Amino acid sequence: MLLTASIGNRLFGAPTGFLAAVLMAVSLILGVEARMAKIDAALLATVLVAQGALARIYLDFVSGRKAPIGWAVILWLALGLGLMLKGPIDLLVVVGTILLLTVTDRRPGWLRHLRPAWGVPLMLAVVLPWFIAIGISSEGAFFKTAIGHSLLGKVTTGQQSHGAPPGYYLALFPLTFWPGSLFAALAVPFVWARRREPTVRFCLCWIAPTWVVFELVVTKLPHYVLPTYPAIACLAAAGLLSRSTSDPRRWAGRLIWAFANPLAGHRPRLGVLASGRDLGARAARLM
């Protein structure tokens, strides 16, 4: 959440970063993943460290500046840690972002600021000792299972009865990112209007490649697209706080009503207000 706030702050300003972190904090999918004995929440942290460094390098280039070399060091170290945690997921997010930014900007010159000549060896220096150790310890069985079964198998077949057609993540998004999905829907006009701005374009290039790849992979689980949610949270927060948003009190009231309305039927047990609409109206008056 702190890393989301940092990225949102760098892209759109402190208020947006704070609200984006709040949206991540209350999202259903992150709340579930953070409380399970799995690696995905920790993996998300490495993705955000890498994407935060990438954002700094890219935005400095667009602004005509040269990012300090330390940001490239952070980028490649985070990628090395991500490879140890869960294989190529970090690379999918970061490389997908880099490629789409390069294609849409048509300015490949910024790639040299990533320092790949020594960055890739640095990443390998982090991860290769562990790969070698686990390969020797398991006598090669680890790589056979991890690559042949877990990675390639998920691409072509629905493992463990988790196969689903494309569109699965989009259909689940209103629930998995609840209540931030409400803000994301309202931010669509803002995103479309400012899609050519570097900050918005960075978020879109972060989301699109990873989302498309996981929609095409046959095996699907709700948390697979979690690495894209911080970018969505930043866009949703930026859209809500944009000055172009007409009558923010009205939108805030509607959002709170939509969030609270499912609780209205349980008023006697939960002790909430008479209806979600009352809650939204009172919040709007307070604002």
Secondary structure, 3 states (H helix, E strand, C coil): CHHHHHHHHHHHCHHHHHHHHHHHHHCHHHHHHCCCCCCHHHHHHHHHHHHHHHHHHHHHHHCCCCCCHHHHHHHHHHHHHHHHHHCCHHHHHHHHHHHHHHHHHCCHHHHHHHCHHHHHHHHHHHHHHHHHHHHHHHCCHHHHHHHHHHHHHHHHCCHHHCECCCCHHHHHHHHHCCCHHHHHHHCHHHHHHCCCCHHHHHHHHHHHHHHHHHHHCCECCHHHHHHHHHHHHHHHHHHHHCCCCCCHHHHHHHHHHHHHHHHHCCHHHHCCCCCHHHHHHHHHHHC
